[in-house]
Amino acid sequence: MTHDFKITRTQNPKAKPDIDKLGFGVHFTDHMFVMKYTPDKGWHDGEVVPFGPLCLSPAASVFHYGQEMFEGMKAYRTADGRVLLFRPDMNVKRTNATNERICMPQIEESLMIDAIKAVVDVDRDWIPDRKGTSLYIRPFIIASEPFLGVRPSNDYLFFVILSPVGSYYANSDQTHTTKIYVEDVYTRAAVGGTGMAKIGANYVMGLKAQEKANSFGYDQVLWLDGKEKKYVQEIGTSNAFFVIDGEIITAPLTDGTILPGITRDTILALLRDRGAHVSERDLEIEEVFRASDEGRLNEVFASGTAAVISPVGELRWKDRVIQINNDQIGPVADSLYKEIVAIQTGAIEDRFGWTVEV
Ligand SMILES: *Cc1c(COP(=O)(O)O)cnc(C)c1O
């Protein structure tokens, strides 16, 4: 580590949660990382402190105009007790792309990675070691300057909080299928918007559609493009993959509507390495349903850090409902899930140099 941070340890360590009932994002560790930004000093005073409430002015601009970004990554415990991060450099690159889009300051790669390592190291004994569990890491930045005007804040706060997690989807493990509702009214991202940025604003826009999908008995929505409601974009807060006649298809990043998932990038790299037929291309929802009718739709799955790979068993689009792969995980999703988890947890050789030890 090239940065030295002040560390203040808690006087009141919490009891660790039951490893069988971790859930996702409900338990938090004993510490968090906090760092300030001001225009004159840049990022400064980074420190590890006890996890606890914040004191902010009610006028802090994050509360009014939503200048906020976040990241999501995990720390994994290996069989021999080491702690690994997975491609943290990608999270920093995406942070800076997000920050650029919402007029927040850039952050140096080694500073952000050292901040994450520092707090994970202090709360190292919170990292669960059961299969399927990990320590979810949530870095985020908020605009903290107290003013009610629409312009970028001068001051910011950067945080890292940590949550020991089990499976992302309640009541199921990662290999269970989900039911997905194809949203044809609401829009997540339009060309020229903020789809490529990891910001809370993109999530609040999606709540209504998610609620609607849930009310029809579906787990999540499949988003279509904002203009024509014709092309597939993402599944909920994950990237979407379709296997048609052996071709593995995901939406391209070129028009700025798709969040550049690190799991997405990992999947593409692994598939290309296997010599699979992979396409980053526009895909019409009509083509997906037609392929299903003709028996050529092999698999659909979502990808993201939280659940890694989440196979889709059913898709509903208007009044059309299709079953995918007999509601079972398919060979592409299954093999990717196993390979990615094995790399992340140090069970197989990391031949791409993706893991970083804490
Ligand atoms: C975070 C996120 C993803 C997945 O990204 P990963 O880096 O793979 O976790 C996909 N879509 C959206 C909208 C996201 O916010």
The ligand as a Tripos MOL2 file, in Angstrom:
@<TRIPOS>MOLECULE
LIG
   15    15     1     0     0
SMALL
NO_CHARGES

@<TRIPOS>ATOM
      1 C1        -23.6050   -2.6330  -11.2730 C.3       1 LIG1
      2 C2        -24.5030   -2.8530  -12.4340 C.ar      1 LIG1
      3 C3        -24.3380   -3.9190  -13.3220 C.ar      1 LIG1
      4 C4        -23.3500   -5.0350  -13.1070 C.3       1 LIG1
      5 O1        -22.0330   -4.6070  -13.0130 O.3       1 LIG1
      6 P1        -20.9530   -5.5560  -12.3320 P.3       1 LIG1
      7 O2        -19.6940   -4.7570  -12.3570 O.co2     1 LIG1
      8 O3        -20.8790   -6.7900  -13.1210 O.co2     1 LIG1
      9 O4        -21.4280   -5.7960  -10.9270 O.co2     1 LIG1
     10 C5        -25.1640   -3.9950  -14.4320 C.ar      1 LIG1
     11 N1        -26.1390   -3.0900  -14.6490 N.ar      1 LIG1
     12 C6        -26.3460   -2.0580  -13.8040 C.ar      1 LIG1
     13 C7        -27.4100   -1.0830  -14.0940 C.3       1 LIG1
     14 C8        -25.5240   -1.9050  -12.6750 C.ar      1 LIG1
     15 O5        -25.7280   -0.8820  -11.8450 O.3       1 LIG1
@<TRIPOS>BOND
     1     1     2 1
     2     2     3 ar
     3     2    14 ar
     4     3     4 1
     5     3    10 ar
     6     4     5 1
     7     5     6 1
     8     6     7 2
     9     6     8 1
    10     6     9 1
    11    10    11 ar
    12    11    12 ar
    13    12    13 1
    14    12    14 ar
    15    14    15 1
@<TRIPOS>SUBSTRUCTURE
     1 LIG1         1 GROUP 0 **** ****
